[in-house]
Amino acid sequence: MHADADVCQDSLTYTAADDEPLSDAVIAALREAAGVTSDSDASADLQTVGVLTPLFETIDPDALNALFSPTYSGDTRTGSVTFTHDGYEVTVTAEGEVTVSSQ
C-alpha cells in the first residue's frame, strides 16, 4: 500500500508524490482499490492496471498530466476532474489527490 493511501469503506484516497505524474497516481490508486498487486516493475507498462482496463481507454494519460501542470507563467492550476473507469468513480485534483470510489 502506498504510504499516502487511505482506505475508507468504499473509497480510497491516494496522494501523488511531488514527482509522480497524475496518470501514474491514478493507476496506483486503481490498483489499490482493486486489490491488484504486481511483483513486476510497475514502470514497465505505466498505462495498464493489471486486471483492469488500460487507463488510456478511458482518459488520455498525457492530457490528464497536462491538465494540472503549471501554466506558462508558472502559476499553479486549480480544480478537479472526475471520470468512471471499470466501475470506479475516479476524482483527480490539482493538488495531486486521487479518490477512487466503488459505484
Secondary structure, 3 states (H helix, E strand, C coil): CCCCEEEECCEEEEECCCCCCHHHHHHHHHHHHHCCCCCCCHHHHCCCECCECCHHHCCCHHHHHHHCCCCCCCCCCCCEEEEEECCEEEEEECCCEEEEEEC
